[in-house]
Amino acid sequence: MPRANAKKTPPAAASPRIAVLVDTATTWGRGILSGIHNYSRQHGPWQLFFEPRGMEDTVSLPAAWQGEGVIARIASPASALNLSTAAVPVVNVSAIQCAGPQFPRVANDVEAVARLAVAYFRQRGFRNFAYLSLIGLEYVSRQRDAFVAAVAAEEGCEATVHAVTVSRGFHAPDWNLNLDNLAAWLLTLPKPVAVFTWSGGREIIHACQKAGLHVPQDVALLSGSDDELMCGLSPLPISGVQAASERIGHEAAALLDRQLRGADRSPTTTLIAPLGVVTRQSTDTLAITDAKMRAALNLIHGQIDRELPVDELARATGLSRSGLERRFRNLVGSAPADYIGRLRIERVKALLKDTTLPIAVVSEQAGFSSPEYMTTVFRRVMNTTPLQYRRSVKSE
């Protein structure tokens, strides 16, 4: 029998009115909206209030707006102060750490993005790294520092940093950026070089053209944000790290829902790791000058859908097993079997996310001998089963 003085959780409104203050101009923002909408369909209904909005539009509630909760990208102290006056729960979905009132936050893990970028480039054999940074933006500085640290953890590798001014407060290089200076910096870098930047990167493409450098053979470029429009509208399509924006929106909505029902509103932070890299032409290369290693990597990438024993790989490239393993460790930082295993897991993740193929077919297309073995390996690496992973990414 419950105690007479036990506190009851207040019921949520039958159809709460939720203000969603995120941009609609980017793939990231639209993903956030989709995640919130999906959560509302499953657990609502909610009345969602949003409007066309750019990344740098002022985030504030309309005067006299009546509602029960807010999900917002809070990127400035002024926005934080405005939303702090609302007598309703607020959840922040911005990766930016700004001064002012703090709120519960669900955001993209920018440090994990940097680590993923380094691992991605290392799998392609790169040993020379560079980061194009943006002056005065703390969140870019965090990602830059994480990238430099992840590169330094790779034996014999080091990252060079070049910083440029931003465009009118946006998180992109200024339109008046001196391409001659950028081209001169790129020419000083040892080749081939892997260049990572916060977002976009068209300026790198233009500077390479000015310097007579080839992308991706001389300079491979990866954007920290995979925006379909911005990465696609380039002289050469740019690869990008895909944020789990739908999951961020879904988790933010779940957090807000708990607060609507009386949960604590303390300013906790939940960071969501990126989904992976969308490879386009700007990184579609292998940075290996060793002819036998290039042959081995081309064989692996070309036959990832079948079992490829290391002994067979060695014979196909005219190397002893020990010789092949030594070259792999020197050039890509891992043993051949580990390299193949990572590629297969990435293949499984992509098939689980982007298709509805049965698990048995996913296993076959990722080169595993059986679905059971694939599940065992996947669980060991990802700490979840393939089916659980598929449900989590499909629910975003």
FIGU-883317 format. One record per residue (C-alpha): residue in three letters; x, y, z. Coordinates in Angstrom, 2 decimals, decimal comma, m for minus. Each point is the difference from the previous one (the first is absolute). Example, Ala and Ser with C-alpha at 12.3 -4.5 7.8 and 13.67 -1.06 7.14 Angstrom:
// FIGU-883317
<node zake="ALA" u="12,30" v="m4,50" w="7,80"/>
<node zake="SER" u="1,37" v="3,44" w="m0,66"/>
//
This chain:
// FIGU-883317
<node zake="MET" u="0,00" v="0,00" w="0,00"/>
<node zake="PRO" u="1,55" v="3,36" w="m1,01"/>
<node zake="ARG" u="0,89" v="2,48" w="2,71"/>
<node zake="ALA" u="m2,51" v="2,77" w="0,58"/>
<node zake="ASN" u="2,63" v="2,71" w="m0,51"/>
<node zake="ALA" u="1,63" v="m1,52" w="m3,12"/>
<node zake="LYS" u="0,52" v="2,61" w="m2,73"/>
<node zake="LYS" u="m1,91" v="m0,83" w="m3,18"/>
<node zake="THR" u="1,45" v="0,69" w="m3,43"/>
<node zake="PRO" u="m2,16" v="2,65" w="m1,64"/>
<node zake="PRO" u="m1,63" v="m1,09" w="m3,23"/>
<node zake="ALA" u="1,22" v="1,61" w="m3,20"/>
<node zake="ALA" u="m2,36" v="2,15" w="m2,04"/>
<node zake="ALA" u="m2,22" v="m2,05" w="m2,32"/>
<node zake="SER" u="1,57" v="1,63" w="m3,08"/>
<node zake="PRO" u="2,87" v="2,24" w="1,14"/>
<node zake="ARG" u="1,02" v="2,98" w="m2,11"/>
<node zake="ILE" u="3,73" v="m0,23" w="m0,74"/>
<node zake="ALA" u="2,08" v="2,77" w="m1,58"/>
<node zake="VAL" u="2,84" v="m1,35" w="m2,16"/>
<node zake="LEU" u="2,59" v="2,72" w="m0,57"/>
<node zake="VAL" u="2,52" v="m1,63" w="m2,35"/>
<node zake="ASP" u="1,02" v="0,88" w="m3,54"/>
<node zake="THR" u="m1,71" v="m1,53" w="m2,99"/>
<node zake="ALA" u="2,75" v="0,98" w="m2,45"/>
<node zake="THR" u="2,39" v="m2,88" w="0,69"/>
<node zake="THR" u="m0,10" v="m3,78" w="m0,13"/>
<node zake="TRP" u="0,86" v="0,04" w="3,72"/>
<node zake="GLY" u="m2,94" v="2,24" w="0,94"/>
<node zake="ARG" u="m2,49" v="m1,91" w="m2,09"/>
<node zake="GLY" u="1,25" v="m3,22" w="1,60"/>
<node zake="ILE" u="m0,64" v="1,47" w="3,47"/>
<node zake="LEU" u="m3,54" v="0,89" w="m1,05"/>
<node zake="SER" u="m0,58" v="m3,49" w="m1,40"/>
<node zake="GLY" u="1,17" v="m1,61" w="3,23"/>
<node zake="ILE" u="m2,31" v="2,18" w="2,09"/>
<node zake="HIS" u="m2,90" v="m0,67" w="m2,37"/>
<node zake="ASN" u="0,59" v="m3,76" w="0,17"/>
<node zake="TYR" u="0,04" v="0,08" w="3,79"/>
<node zake="SER" u="m3,24" v="2,00" w="0,00"/>
<node zake="ARG" u="m1,67" v="m2,54" w="m2,28"/>
<node zake="GLN" u="1,04" v="m2,87" w="2,29"/>
<node zake="HIS" u="m0,65" v="1,63" w="3,38"/>
<node zake="GLY" u="m2,18" v="3,06" w="m0,66"/>
<node zake="PRO" u="m1,82" v="1,49" w="m1,57"/>
<node zake="TRP" u="1,88" v="3,28" w="0,37"/>
<node zake="GLN" u="m0,80" v="3,28" w="m1,69"/>
<node zake="LEU" u="3,33" v="1,02" w="m1,53"/>
<node zake="PHE" u="0,60" v="3,68" w="m0,77"/>
<node zake="PHE" u="2,87" v="0,79" w="m2,37"/>
<node zake="GLU" u="0,66" v="2,20" w="m3,00"/>
<node zake="PRO" u="2,58" v="0,42" w="m2,80"/>
<node zake="ARG" u="3,18" v="1,09" w="1,74"/>
<node zake="GLY" u="3,68" v="0,47" w="m0,86"/>
<node zake="MET" u="2,98" v="m1,05" w="2,09"/>
<node zake="GLU" u="0,69" v="3,51" w="1,30"/>
<node zake="ASP" u="m3,60" v="1,19" w="0,47"/>
<node zake="THR" u="m0,74" v="1,31" w="3,49"/>
<node zake="VAL" u="m1,31" v="m2,75" w="2,28"/>
<node zake="SER" u="m2,78" v="1,37" w="2,18"/>
<node zake="LEU" u="m3,61" v="m0,71" w="0,85"/>
<node zake="PRO" u="m2,70" v="2,23" w="m1,47"/>
<node zake="ALA" u="m1,47" v="2,46" w="2,47"/>
<node zake="ALA" u="m2,92" v="m1,45" w="1,99"/>
<node zake="TRP" u="0,50" v="m3,48" w="m1,50"/>
<node zake="GLN" u="m1,91" v="m2,58" w="2,02"/>
<node zake="GLY" u="1,43" v="m3,50" w="0,12"/>
<node zake="GLU" u="1,35" v="m2,80" w="2,12"/>
<node zake="GLY" u="3,60" v="m0,48" w="m1,21"/>
<node zake="VAL" u="2,87" v="1,07" w="m2,26"/>
<node zake="ILE" u="2,71" v="m1,81" w="m1,98"/>
<node zake="ALA" u="2,55" v="2,47" w="m1,35"/>
<node zake="ARG" u="3,45" v="0,41" w="m1,48"/>
<node zake="ILE" u="1,39" v="2,46" w="2,54"/>
<node zake="ALA" u="3,14" v="1,54" w="m1,50"/>
<node zake="SER" u="0,33" v="3,34" w="1,82"/>
<node zake="PRO" u="m0,30" v="1,44" w="3,53"/>
<node zake="ALA" u="m2,82" v="2,25" w="m1,22"/>
<node zake="SER" u="m2,06" v="m2,99" w="m1,14"/>
<node zake="ALA" u="0,70" v="m1,82" w="3,26"/>
<node zake="LEU" u="m1,13" v="3,04" w="2,00"/>
<node zake="ASN" u="m3,18" v="0,35" w="m2,05"/>
<node zake="LEU" u="m0,99" v="m3,63" w="0,45"/>
<node zake="SER" u="0,85" v="0,03" w="3,71"/>
<node zake="THR" u="m2,99" v="2,29" w="0,56"/>
<node zake="ALA" u="m2,42" v="m2,63" w="m1,35"/>
<node zake="ALA" u="m1,91" v="m1,77" w="2,76"/>
<node zake="VAL" u="0,24" v="m3,31" w="m1,87"/>
<node zake="PRO" u="2,68" v="m2,71" w="m0,44"/>
<node zake="VAL" u="2,68" v="0,73" w="m2,62"/>
<node zake="VAL" u="2,34" v="m2,53" w="m1,65"/>
<node zake="ASN" u="3,06" v="1,20" w="m1,91"/>
<node zake="VAL" u="1,21" v="m1,90" w="m3,11"/>
<node zake="SER" u="3,06" v="2,14" w="m0,77"/>
<node zake="ALA" u="3,58" v="m1,25" w="0,25"/>
<node zake="ILE" u="1,05" v="3,58" w="0,75"/>
<node zake="GLN" u="0,93" v="0,68" w="3,62"/>
<node zake="CYS" u="m0,97" v="3,61" w="0,62"/>
<node zake="ALA" u="m0,21" v="2,18" w="3,10"/>
<node zake="GLY" u="m3,26" v="0,84" w="1,71"/>
<node zake="PRO" u="m2,79" v="m2,16" w="1,40"/>
<node zake="GLN" u="0,52" v="m3,72" w="m0,55"/>
<node zake="PHE" u="m2,56" v="m2,62" w="m1,02"/>
<node zake="PRO" u="m0,12" v="m3,79" w="m0,38"/>
<node zake="ARG" u="1,79" v="m0,72" w="m3,26"/>
<node zake="VAL" u="0,09" v="m2,77" w="m2,62"/>
<node zake="ALA" u="2,64" v="0,73" w="m2,61"/>
<node zake="ASN" u="2,39" v="m1,27" w="m2,64"/>
<node zake="ASP" u="3,29" v="m1,23" w="1,51"/>
<node zake="VAL" u="2,48" v="2,21" w="m1,87"/>
<node zake="GLU" u="3,02" v="m1,73" w="1,57"/>
<node zake="ALA" u="m1,30" v="m3,39" w="m1,17"/>
<node zake="VAL" u="m0,39" v="1,51" w="m3,48"/>
<node zake="ALA" u="3,70" v="0,91" w="0,02"/>
<node zake="ARG" u="1,07" v="m3,46" w="1,15"/>
<node zake="LEU" u="m2,17" v="m1,60" w="m2,69"/>
<node zake="ALA" u="1,63" v="2,23" w="m2,64"/>
<node zake="VAL" u="3,49" v="m1,14" w="1,02"/>
<node zake="ALA" u="m1,01" v="m3,67" w="0,01"/>
<node zake="TYR" u="m1,64" v="0,43" w="m3,43"/>
<node zake="PHE" u="3,13" v="1,56" w="m1,51"/>
<node zake="ARG" u="2,29" v="m2,56" w="1,62"/>
<node zake="GLN" u="m2,01" v="m2,82" w="m1,55"/>
<node zake="ARG" u="0,84" v="1,60" w="m3,34"/>
<node zake="GLY" u="3,69" v="0,05" w="0,83"/>
<node zake="PHE" u="0,52" v="3,70" w="0,73"/>
<node zake="ARG" u="2,87" v="1,02" w="2,26"/>
<node zake="ASN" u="m0,02" v="3,75" w="m0,68"/>
<node zake="PHE" u="m2,84" v="2,00" w="1,55"/>
<node zake="ALA" u="m1,19" v="3,60" w="0,09"/>
<node zake="TYR" u="m2,91" v="1,90" w="1,51"/>
<node zake="LEU" u="m1,57" v="3,18" w="m1,40"/>
<node zake="SER" u="m1,21" v="1,85" w="3,09"/>
<node zake="LEU" u="m2,29" v="3,00" w="0,49"/>
<node zake="ILE" u="1,19" v="2,83" w="2,22"/>
<node zake="GLY" u="m1,99" v="0,83" w="3,13"/>
<node zake="LEU" u="m2,45" v="m2,93" w="0,08"/>
<node zake="GLU" u="0,39" v="m2,11" w="3,16"/>
<node zake="TYR" u="m1,78" v="m3,04" w="m1,40"/>
<node zake="VAL" u="2,30" v="m0,05" w="m3,03"/>
<node zake="SER" u="2,96" v="0,30" w="2,39"/>
<node zake="ARG" u="m1,25" v="m3,04" w="1,91"/>
<node zake="GLN" u="m0,24" v="m2,04" w="m3,17"/>
<node zake="ARG" u="3,41" v="1,26" w="m1,21"/>
<node zake="ASP" u="1,67" v="m0,98" w="3,29"/>
<node zake="ALA" u="m1,66" v="m3,43" w="m0,05"/>
<node zake="PHE" u="1,16" v="m0,54" w="m3,60"/>
<node zake="VAL" u="3,59" v="1,02" w="0,80"/>
<node zake="ALA" u="0,02" v="m2,29" w="3,06"/>
<node zake="ALA" u="m1,41" v="m2,96" w="m1,95"/>
<node zake="VAL" u="2,63" v="0,47" w="m2,72"/>
<node zake="ALA" u="2,77" v="0,25" w="2,61"/>
<node zake="ALA" u="m1,13" v="m3,35" w="1,43"/>
<node zake="GLU" u="0,85" v="m1,61" w="m3,34"/>
<node zake="GLU" u="3,66" v="m0,97" w="m0,08"/>
<node zake="GLY" u="2,06" v="2,31" w="m2,17"/>
<node zake="CYS" u="m2,93" v="2,24" w="m0,90"/>
<node zake="GLU" u="m0,46" v="3,72" w="0,59"/>
<node zake="ALA" u="m2,66" v="2,56" w="m0,95"/>
<node zake="THR" u="0,60" v="3,49" w="m1,38"/>
<node zake="VAL" u="m2,57" v="2,71" w="0,78"/>
<node zake="HIS" u="m0,92" v="3,06" w="m2,05"/>
<node zake="ALA" u="m2,57" v="2,52" w="1,29"/>
<node zake="VAL" u="m2,12" v="2,43" w="m2,02"/>
<node zake="THR" u="m2,59" v="2,63" w="0,86"/>
<node zake="VAL" u="m3,70" v="m0,82" w="m0,05"/>
<node zake="SER" u="m2,72" v="1,39" w="m2,24"/>
<node zake="ARG" u="m2,30" v="2,51" w="1,71"/>
<node zake="GLY" u="m0,39" v="m2,10" w="3,14"/>
<node zake="PHE" u="m0,68" v="m3,22" w="m1,91"/>
<node zake="HIS" u="1,94" v="m3,20" w="0,64"/>
<node zake="ALA" u="1,64" v="0,16" w="m3,43"/>
<node zake="PRO" u="3,03" v="1,84" w="m1,46"/>
<node zake="ASP" u="m0,46" v="3,63" w="m0,96"/>
<node zake="TRP" u="m1,06" v="0,58" w="m3,60"/>
<node zake="ASN" u="2,98" v="2,34" w="m0,42"/>
<node zake="LEU" u="2,43" v="m2,72" w="1,08"/>
<node zake="ASN" u="3,37" v="0,40" w="m1,72"/>
<node zake="LEU" u="0,21" v="m3,11" w="m2,17"/>
<node zake="ASP" u="3,65" v="0,75" w="m0,83"/>
<node zake="ASN" u="0,92" v="m0,33" w="3,68"/>
<node zake="LEU" u="m2,05" v="m3,18" w="0,34"/>
<node zake="ALA" u="1,61" v="m1,44" w="m3,13"/>
<node zake="ALA" u="3,46" v="0,89" w="1,30"/>
<node zake="TRP" u="m0,72" v="m1,85" w="3,26"/>
<node zake="LEU" u="m1,23" v="m3,07" w="m1,86"/>
<node zake="LEU" u="3,17" v="m0,03" w="m2,11"/>
<node zake="THR" u="2,15" v="m0,17" w="3,17"/>
<node zake="LEU" u="m1,71" v="m3,19" w="1,21"/>
<node zake="PRO" u="1,60" v="m3,41" w="m0,65"/>
<node zake="LYS" u="m1,99" v="m1,97" w="m2,57"/>
<node zake="PRO" u="m2,28" v="m1,79" w="m0,10"/>
<node zake="VAL" u="m1,72" v="1,83" w="2,86"/>
<node zake="ALA" u="m3,34" v="m0,50" w="1,72"/>
<node zake="VAL" u="m1,72" v="3,31" w="0,77"/>
<node zake="PHE" u="m2,88" v="0,20" w="2,47"/>
<node zake="THR" u="m2,15" v="3,05" w="0,62"/>
<node zake="TRP" u="m3,06" v="0,93" w="2,07"/>
<node zake="SER" u="m2,44" v="0,14" w="m2,90"/>
<node zake="GLY" u="m0,10" v="0,50" w="m3,74"/>
<node zake="GLY" u="3,48" v="0,40" w="m1,42"/>
<node zake="ARG" u="m0,69" v="1,41" w="m3,45"/>
<node zake="GLU" u="2,73" v="2,57" w="0,71"/>
<node zake="ILE" u="2,52" v="m2,86" w="0,20"/>
<node zake="ILE" u="m1,17" v="m1,27" w="m3,40"/>
<node zake="HIS" u="0,39" v="3,48" w="m1,53"/>
<node zake="ALA" u="3,43" v="0,49" w="1,58"/>
<node zake="CYS" u="1,16" v="m3,39" w="m1,29"/>
<node zake="GLN" u="m1,07" v="1,00" w="m3,51"/>
<node zake="LYS" u="1,99" v="3,23" w="0,36"/>
<node zake="ALA" u="3,06" v="m1,89" w="1,27"/>
<node zake="GLY" u="m0,16" v="m2,71" w="m2,65"/>
<node zake="LEU" u="m0,65" v="m2,70" w="2,62"/>
<node zake="HIS" u="m2,21" v="m2,98" w="m0,72"/>
<node zake="VAL" u="m2,94" v="m1,01" w="2,22"/>
<node zake="PRO" u="m0,01" v="m2,67" w="1,37"/>
<node zake="GLN" u="3,37" v="m1,29" w="m1,26"/>
<node zake="ASP" u="2,09" v="2,82" w="1,55"/>
<node zake="VAL" u="m2,51" v="1,42" w="2,48"/>
<node zake="ALA" u="m2,87" v="m2,09" w="1,37"/>
<node zake="LEU" u="m2,69" v="2,16" w="1,59"/>
<node zake="LEU" u="m2,55" v="m1,00" w="2,63"/>
<node zake="SER" u="m2,69" v="2,28" w="1,43"/>
<node zake="GLY" u="m0,99" v="m0,40" w="3,64"/>
<node zake="SER" u="m3,63" v="0,51" w="m1,01"/>
<node zake="ASP" u="m1,67" v="m1,94" w="m2,79"/>
<node zake="ASP" u="m2,47" v="2,48" w="m1,43"/>
<node zake="GLU" u="m1,32" v="m1,45" w="m3,25"/>
<node zake="LEU" u="m0,44" v="3,38" w="m1,69"/>
<node zake="MET" u="3,20" v="1,68" w="1,16"/>
<node zake="CYS" u="2,19" v="m3,07" w="m0,56"/>
<node zake="GLY" u="m1,60" v="m0,69" w="m3,36"/>
<node zake="LEU" u="0,13" v="3,55" w="m1,39"/>
<node zake="SER" u="3,76" v="m0,01" w="m0,42"/>
<node zake="PRO" u="2,29" v="m0,27" w="m3,01"/>
<node zake="LEU" u="0,61" v="m3,49" w="1,35"/>
<node zake="PRO" u="m2,43" v="m1,74" w="2,42"/>
<node zake="ILE" u="1,32" v="0,13" w="3,58"/>
<node zake="SER" u="m0,06" v="m2,91" w="2,45"/>
<node zake="GLY" u="m1,54" v="0,76" w="3,39"/>
<node zake="VAL" u="m0,51" v="m1,42" w="3,48"/>
<node zake="GLN" u="m3,67" v="m0,88" w="0,45"/>
<node zake="ALA" u="m1,41" v="1,21" w="3,30"/>
<node zake="ALA" u="m2,70" v="m2,09" w="1,68"/>
<node zake="SER" u="m2,30" v="3,01" w="m0,13"/>
<node zake="GLU" u="m3,24" v="m1,99" w="m0,08"/>
<node zake="ARG" u="1,10" v="m1,87" w="3,10"/>
<node zake="ILE" u="0,95" v="3,31" w="1,67"/>
<node zake="GLY" u="m3,50" v="1,32" w="m0,73"/>
<node zake="HIS" u="m1,59" v="m3,22" w="1,24"/>
<node zake="GLU" u="2,04" v="m0,03" w="3,23"/>
<node zake="ALA" u="m0,65" v="3,71" w="0,58"/>
<node zake="ALA" u="m3,73" v="m0,60" w="m0,38"/>
<node zake="ALA" u="0,15" v="m2,93" w="2,42"/>
<node zake="LEU" u="1,86" v="2,16" w="2,53"/>
<node zake="LEU" u="m2,54" v="2,80" w="m0,37"/>
<node zake="ASP" u="m2,84" v="m2,50" w="0,41"/>
<node zake="ARG" u="1,45" v="m1,17" w="3,30"/>
<node zake="GLN" u="0,25" v="3,58" w="1,18"/>
<node zake="LEU" u="m3,60" v="0,67" w="m1,00"/>
<node zake="ARG" u="m0,87" v="m2,82" w="2,38"/>
<node zake="GLY" u="1,95" v="1,53" w="2,87"/>
<node zake="ALA" u="3,57" v="m1,27" w="m0,47"/>
<node zake="ASP" u="3,00" v="2,00" w="1,19"/>
<node zake="ARG" u="0,98" v="2,93" w="m2,26"/>
<node zake="SER" u="3,67" v="0,12" w="1,03"/>
<node zake="PRO" u="2,36" v="1,01" w="m2,87"/>
<node zake="THR" u="1,37" v="m3,44" w="m0,87"/>
<node zake="THR" u="1,70" v="m0,76" w="m3,32"/>
<node zake="THR" u="m0,48" v="m3,04" w="m2,23"/>
<node zake="LEU" u="2,43" v="m0,26" w="m2,92"/>
<node zake="ILE" u="m0,95" v="m2,05" w="m3,06"/>
<node zake="ALA" u="2,75" v="m1,55" w="m2,14"/>
<node zake="PRO" u="m0,10" v="0,46" w="m3,81"/>
<node zake="LEU" u="m1,38" v="m2,72" w="m2,26"/>
<node zake="GLY" u="3,01" v="m0,21" w="m2,29"/>
<node zake="VAL" u="1,51" v="1,59" w="m3,10"/>
<node zake="VAL" u="m1,80" v="0,54" w="m3,30"/>
<node zake="THR" u="2,75" v="m0,52" w="m2,56"/>
<node zake="ARG" u="m0,05" v="2,17" w="m3,09"/>
<node zake="GLN" u="2,68" v="0,85" w="m2,54"/>
<node zake="SER" u="2,08" v="2,24" w="2,31"/>
<node zake="THR" u="1,30" v="m2,99" w="2,02"/>
<node zake="ASP" u="m0,48" v="m2,85" w="m2,45"/>
<node zake="THR" u="3,64" v="m1,05" w="m0,05"/>
<node zake="LEU" u="2,58" v="m2,13" w="1,78"/>
<node zake="ALA" u="3,09" v="1,91" w="1,15"/>
<node zake="ILE" u="2,47" v="m2,81" w="m0,52"/>
<node zake="THR" u="3,08" v="0,24" w="m2,22"/>
<node zake="ASP" u="1,07" v="m3,59" w="0,76"/>
<node zake="ALA" u="m1,20" v="m1,91" w="m3,09"/>
<node zake="LYS" u="m0,50" v="m3,30" w="1,85"/>
<node zake="MET" u="m1,95" v="1,70" w="2,78"/>
<node zake="ARG" u="m2,18" v="1,81" w="m2,52"/>
<node zake="ALA" u="m0,74" v="m3,35" w="m1,62"/>
<node zake="ALA" u="m0,88" v="m1,51" w="3,38"/>
<node zake="LEU" u="m2,31" v="2,88" w="0,94"/>
<node zake="ASN" u="m1,68" v="0,04" w="m3,40"/>
<node zake="LEU" u="m0,61" v="m3,75" w="0,34"/>
<node zake="ILE" u="m1,49" v="0,43" w="3,48"/>
<node zake="HIS" u="m2,26" v="2,90" w="m0,97"/>
<node zake="GLY" u="m1,06" v="m1,70" w="m3,22"/>
<node zake="GLN" u="m0,86" v="m3,33" w="1,64"/>
<node zake="ILE" u="m1,35" v="1,00" w="3,39"/>
<node zake="ASP" u="m3,05" v="m2,19" w="m0,67"/>
<node zake="ARG" u="1,95" v="m3,25" w="0,31"/>
<node zake="GLU" u="2,32" v="m1,76" w="2,42"/>
<node zake="LEU" u="3,57" v="1,11" w="m0,69"/>
<node zake="PRO" u="2,56" v="m1,88" w="2,13"/>
<node zake="VAL" u="3,22" v="1,89" w="0,69"/>
<node zake="ASP" u="2,08" v="m2,82" w="m1,53"/>
<node zake="GLU" u="m1,96" v="0,30" w="m3,26"/>
<node zake="LEU" u="0,46" v="3,78" w="0,05"/>
<node zake="ALA" u="3,74" v="m0,43" w="0,48"/>
<node zake="ARG" u="0,28" v="m2,46" w="m2,91"/>
<node zake="ALA" u="m2,01" v="2,28" w="m2,29"/>
<node zake="THR" u="2,40" v="2,87" w="0,65"/>
<node zake="GLY" u="3,20" v="m2,05" w="m0,18"/>
<node zake="LEU" u="0,90" v="0,52" w="3,65"/>
<node zake="SER" u="0,57" v="m2,31" w="2,92"/>
<node zake="ARG" u="m2,60" v="0,22" w="2,75"/>
<node zake="SER" u="2,50" v="1,59" w="2,37"/>
<node zake="GLY" u="1,07" v="2,48" w="m2,68"/>
<node zake="LEU" u="m3,61" v="0,98" w="m0,72"/>
<node zake="GLU" u="m0,77" v="0,42" w="3,70"/>
<node zake="ARG" u="3,11" v="2,13" w="0,49"/>
<node zake="ARG" u="m0,96" v="2,32" w="m2,86"/>
<node zake="PHE" u="m3,57" v="0,30" w="1,28"/>
<node zake="ARG" u="1,18" v="0,99" w="3,46"/>
<node zake="ASN" u="2,42" v="2,55" w="m1,41"/>
<node zake="LEU" u="m2,36" v="1,56" w="m2,53"/>
<node zake="VAL" u="m3,54" v="m0,27" w="1,43"/>
<node zake="GLY" u="0,73" v="m0,65" w="3,66"/>
<node zake="SER" u="m1,64" v="m3,41" w="0,41"/>
<node zake="ALA" u="0,27" v="m3,65" w="m0,97"/>
<node zake="PRO" u="m1,71" v="m1,09" w="m3,26"/>
<node zake="ALA" u="m2,63" v="m2,04" w="1,86"/>
<node zake="ASP" u="m0,89" v="2,96" w="2,23"/>
<node zake="TYR" u="m0,24" v="2,31" w="m3,01"/>
<node zake="ILE" u="m2,30" v="m2,42" w="m1,83"/>
<node zake="GLY" u="m2,09" v="m0,45" w="3,15"/>
<node zake="ARG" u="m0,56" v="3,75" w="0,40"/>
<node zake="LEU" u="m1,06" v="0,35" w="m3,63"/>
<node zake="ARG" u="m2,47" v="m2,87" w="0,36"/>
<node zake="ILE" u="m1,58" v="1,52" w="3,09"/>
<node zake="GLU" u="m0,38" v="3,33" w="m1,81"/>
<node zake="ARG" u="m1,57" v="m1,89" w="m2,90"/>
<node zake="VAL" u="m2,45" v="m1,71" w="2,38"/>
<node zake="LYS" u="m0,93" v="3,32" w="1,62"/>
<node zake="ALA" u="m0,68" v="1,60" w="m3,38"/>
<node zake="LEU" u="m2,15" v="m2,92" w="m1,18"/>
<node zake="LEU" u="m1,97" v="m0,08" w="3,26"/>
<node zake="LYS" u="m0,66" v="3,73" w="m0,18"/>
<node zake="ASP" u="m0,64" v="0,49" w="m3,71"/>
<node zake="THR" u="m1,78" v="m3,25" w="m0,98"/>
<node zake="THR" u="m2,62" v="m2,43" w="1,26"/>
<node zake="LEU" u="2,03" v="m3,04" w="m1,05"/>
<node zake="PRO" u="m0,36" v="m3,06" w="2,27"/>
<node zake="ILE" u="2,84" v="m0,55" w="2,47"/>
<node zake="ALA" u="1,14" v="m3,08" w="m1,93"/>
<node zake="VAL" u="0,40" v="2,07" w="m3,19"/>
<node zake="VAL" u="1,77" v="2,80" w="1,89"/>
<node zake="SER" u="2,43" v="m2,59" w="1,36"/>
<node zake="GLU" u="0,66" v="m1,37" w="m3,48"/>
<node zake="GLN" u="0,52" v="3,43" w="m1,60"/>
<node zake="ALA" u="2,41" v="1,01" w="2,77"/>
<node zake="GLY" u="2,17" v="m3,09" w="m0,51"/>
<node zake="PHE" u="m0,86" v="m1,94" w="3,16"/>
<node zake="SER" u="m0,13" v="m3,78" w="m0,07"/>
<node zake="SER" u="m3,33" v="m0,10" w="1,87"/>
<node zake="PRO" u="m2,57" v="2,32" w="1,61"/>
<node zake="GLU" u="0,91" v="m1,45" w="3,39"/>
<node zake="TYR" u="3,66" v="0,88" w="m0,40"/>
<node zake="MET" u="m0,90" v="3,48" w="m1,23"/>
<node zake="THR" u="m2,20" v="0,52" w="3,07"/>
<node zake="THR" u="2,79" v="m1,14" w="2,32"/>
<node zake="VAL" u="2,52" v="2,39" w="m1,56"/>
<node zake="PHE" u="m2,49" v="2,87" w="m0,22"/>
<node zake="ARG" u="m0,97" v="m0,37" w="3,65"/>
<node zake="ARG" u="3,67" v="m0,01" w="1,05"/>
<node zake="VAL" u="0,78" v="3,18" w="m1,96"/>
<node zake="MET" u="m3,25" v="1,97" w="0,35"/>
<node zake="ASN" u="m1,26" v="m1,32" w="3,35"/>
<node zake="THR" u="m3,38" v="m0,74" w="m1,56"/>
<node zake="THR" u="m1,49" v="m2,49" w="m2,44"/>
<node zake="PRO" u="m0,60" v="0,72" w="m3,70"/>
<node zake="LEU" u="m3,78" v="m0,05" w="0,53"/>
<node zake="GLN" u="0,20" v="2,39" w="2,95"/>
<node zake="TYR" u="2,26" v="2,29" w="m2,00"/>
<node zake="ARG" u="m2,43" v="m0,01" w="m2,95"/>
<node zake="ARG" u="m2,93" v="0,83" w="2,29"/>
<node zake="SER" u="1,93" v="2,88" w="1,57"/>
<node zake="VAL" u="0,99" v="1,62" w="m3,29"/>
<node zake="LYS" u="m3,37" v="m0,61" w="m1,63"/>
<node zake="SER" u="m1,81" v="1,65" w="2,93"/>
<node zake="GLU" u="1,96" v="3,25" w="m0,37"/>
//
